[in-house]
Amino acid sequence: TFLLNGKEKTLSIVGDDEADPAKALISFSAPISRALMGLEPGDYSDFAGKEDAIEILSVAVIG
């Protein structure tokens, strides 16, 4: 779960064959996934040319 430009979003990062953006299942190769990987709660990341566009709120590892 993260804030993107101030809006809360939750998604799951999955393999290319499991991706379904309508269900918030995003491929690991998608730009947003690459921006999120390795971050932890409280971390910020740049995205789409904006500094600190992403703020990580929580991370859950499933599986």
Secondary structure, DSSP 8 states (H G I E B T S, - for coil): -EEETTEEE--EEE-GGG-BGGGTEEETTSHHHHHHTT--TT-EEEETTEEEEEEE-------
